[in-house]
Amino acid sequence: LPDTITITVKERVPCYMLEYGNGYVYVNSQGYMIELTSIKKNLPILTGISTSKENYKEGNRLNETDLSKLENVIKIMNSAENTGIKNKISRIDIEDDTNFKLYFDEENKVAYLGDCSNIETRMLYLSGILEKEKGKKGEIFVNMNLNTDNAYFRENVENDDVKNTGFNLFLFKDTIVKIEFE
């Protein structure tokens, strides 16, 4: 009928969260801030954001720098979905777009991804290492040229023998890093 108008409304769907005070800002895949809330959803938290917290308002958008990085985050998450690890990613540090960091809080691991070149290959290595090193705390490195260098896992083990010395010691492969705390 010529007198009929059809309107289709598409609701913005949250894909990521930003930490904001004691709450969160839901952000969609286009970088729009959808909602400020105290409710934490099962979505990855983006850290290393350069958008000013004063601009954290419903309807606002991430700044141009963060929007550019968000394009890479979308590639990372699509690849993570293809390798079956998307739901394991709890945080993504986008501060350095030459070395994105993925945090797997339930696995007690952080992965250094590098940039998004050869993302499918990097994610396959990452997925394999996550499976192989299940139950171990540590760091995963896939941030190198995988044609010439091997991805690897570095386990960190807290040494129970020195817990009462006033220091925490962590063993990384063959290197001991001493961290003082007060």
Secondary structure, DSSP 4 states (H G I P E B T S, - for coil): -TT------------EEEEETTEEEEE-TTSBEEEEESPPPSSPEEES--S-GGG--TT-B--HHHHHHHHHHHHHHHHHHHTT-GGG--EEE-S-TTSEEEEEGGGTEEEEEESSTTHHHHHHHHHHHHHHTTT--EEEE--S-TTTS--EEEEEEE-GGGGGGTEEEEEETTEEEEEE--
